[in-house]
Amino acid sequence: MKNVIVLVFALFTLTAFGQKKVEEVIIHTTAECGSCKKRIEGKLNYTKGIKFAELDIPSKNVTVKFQTKKISLAEIKNLIAELGYDADDVKANQVSYDALPQCCKIGGMEHTEEK
């Protein structure tokens, strides 16, 4: 009986330590439109370690579920910044931002709606 208890405890311990921790965060971006949504979600959802990413355009917030052992929050923010968008405190890569369509730039949807 004692061996069974030890075996069950060992299996429980291995299972608990073997699981990958999944964390959910919300990152505020400078995304403006559907093209931004497609660009950000496309990049994040096909990145190793990210389980789910969805951008809410009105709030400009992207919700990300990720495996902390495979990717860090800082790396995720840097991925968004490399696309040309601010990600919380991480500023957009200027070259990438300049290459974005006008509708994807800060205030861009306001300018396209006026035309």
C-alpha positions as CSV (number, residue, x, y, z in Angstrom):
1,M,0.0,0.0,0.0
2,K,2.8,2.3,0.9
3,N,4.4,1.7,-2.6
4,V,1.1,2.7,-4.3
5,I,0.9,5.9,-2.3
6,V,4.5,6.8,-3.3
7,L,3.8,5.9,-6.9
8,V,0.6,8.1,-7.0
9,F,2.5,11.0,-5.4
10,A,5.4,10.6,-7.9
11,L,3.0,10.6,-10.9
12,F,1.2,13.6,-9.5
13,T,4.5,15.5,-9.0
14,L,5.7,14.6,-12.5
15,T,2.4,15.7,-14.1
16,A,2.3,19.0,-12.2
17,F,5.9,19.9,-13.1
18,G,5.6,18.6,-16.7
19,Q,2.7,20.9,-17.5
20,K,3.4,24.1,-19.4
21,K,2.2,27.2,-17.7
22,V,-0.2,29.2,-19.9
23,E,-0.6,32.9,-19.1
24,E,-3.1,35.4,-20.4
25,V,-2.3,39.0,-20.9
26,I,-3.9,42.1,-22.5
27,I,-1.5,44.4,-24.4
28,H,-2.6,47.8,-25.5
29,T,-1.6,48.6,-29.1
30,T,-1.9,51.4,-31.6
31,A,-3.8,49.3,-34.1
32,E,-6.5,51.1,-36.1
33,C,-8.4,48.8,-38.5
34,G,-9.1,45.3,-39.8
35,S,-5.8,45.2,-41.7
36,C,-4.0,45.8,-38.3
37,K,-6.1,43.0,-36.8
38,K,-5.2,40.6,-39.6
39,R,-1.5,41.5,-39.4
40,I,-1.1,41.3,-35.6
41,E,-3.2,38.2,-35.1
42,G,-1.6,36.5,-38.1
43,K,1.9,37.0,-36.7
44,L,1.1,36.1,-33.1
45,N,-1.2,33.1,-33.8
46,Y,1.6,31.5,-35.9
47,T,4.4,32.1,-33.3
48,K,5.7,29.2,-31.3
49,G,4.5,29.3,-27.7
50,I,1.4,31.5,-28.4
51,K,-1.8,29.6,-28.0
52,F,-4.3,32.3,-28.9
53,A,-4.2,36.0,-29.9
54,E,-7.2,38.2,-30.7
55,L,-7.2,42.0,-31.3
56,D,-10.3,44.0,-30.3
57,I,-10.1,47.0,-32.7
58,P,-12.3,49.5,-30.7
59,S,-10.2,49.1,-27.5
60,K,-7.0,48.5,-29.4
61,N,-6.2,45.7,-26.9
62,V,-4.8,42.3,-28.0
63,T,-5.5,39.4,-25.7
64,V,-2.7,36.8,-25.8
65,K,-2.6,33.3,-24.2
66,F,1.0,32.0,-24.2
67,Q,3.2,29.3,-22.8
68,T,5.7,31.0,-20.5
69,K,8.3,28.3,-21.0
70,K,8.4,29.0,-24.7
71,I,8.0,32.7,-25.1
72,S,8.1,35.7,-22.8
73,L,5.8,38.7,-22.5
74,A,8.7,41.0,-23.6
75,E,9.2,38.9,-26.7
76,I,5.5,39.1,-27.6
77,K,5.6,42.9,-27.2
78,N,8.7,43.1,-29.4
79,L,6.9,41.0,-32.1
80,I,4.1,43.6,-32.1
81,A,6.5,46.5,-32.2
82,E,8.4,44.9,-35.1
83,L,5.1,44.9,-37.0
84,G,5.0,48.7,-36.6
85,Y,2.6,49.1,-33.6
86,D,3.2,50.2,-30.0
87,A,2.7,47.4,-27.5
88,D,2.1,48.9,-24.0
89,D,5.5,50.5,-23.1
90,V,7.4,49.2,-26.2
91,K,7.4,51.7,-29.0
92,A,6.8,50.6,-32.6
93,N,9.8,50.0,-34.9
94,Q,9.9,53.2,-36.9
95,V,10.8,51.6,-40.3
96,S,7.9,49.1,-39.9
97,Y,5.6,51.9,-38.9
98,D,6.5,54.0,-41.9
99,A,5.8,51.0,-44.2
100,L,2.3,50.5,-42.8
101,P,-0.7,51.6,-45.0
102,Q,-2.1,55.0,-44.1
103,C,-5.2,53.4,-42.5
104,C,-2.9,51.5,-40.0
105,K,-1.0,54.5,-38.8
106,I,-2.1,56.4,-35.7
107,G,-5.3,58.3,-36.5
108,G,-5.2,56.7,-40.0
109,M,-8.8,55.6,-40.0
110,E,-9.9,59.2,-39.2
111,H,-8.0,60.4,-42.3
112,T,-9.4,57.7,-44.6
113,E,-13.0,58.3,-43.5
114,E,-12.7,62.0,-44.4
115,K,-11.9,61.2,-48.0
